[in-house]
Amino acid sequence: MKRFLLDTSALLTLRDDEAGADRVAEVLNLASQGKAKCFGCYMTLMEMYYRVWRDESKAAGQLAYQQCQALPMEWLSNTDTLLVKAAEFKALYPLSIADAWIAACASEQGAVLLHKDPEFKPLPIAQELLPLKVGKSQ
């Protein structure tokens, strides 16, 4: 069964109906039918909450967080092996702390990382890059 880990950028793409939203919806639909497995990193929940709160409102951030938890995804939390893998990615690649954790979750699950973030490109993990926003910085 195909395994995916959805980065924050993928979930924001779906939420904001950006280019690539159809692909994120397709992956989630496969998961809801039991044809794929979807994962998310606990850091993504925090990123969704604070980014929507910052850009819109606290209530919107809280709603986005709750909506993420309702998706057909398994949310991964910290473990010792995950911490070591995140530290390795952070030590060896120019990633943010959140992206190191997210990449480590994808690696640990043997999942394809679905994302829009070019900084993931050098990582030795399976990836699927969604179309980047046109005319806006990431």
Buried (B, 14 or more C-beta within 10 A) or exposed (E): EEBBBBBBBBBBBBBEEBEBBEBBEEBBEBBEEEEBBBBBBBBBBBBBBBBBBEEEEEEBBEBBBEBBEEBBBEBBEBEEEBEEBBEBBBEEBEBEEBBBBBBBBBBBBEBBBBBBBEBBEEBEBBBEBBEBBEEEEE
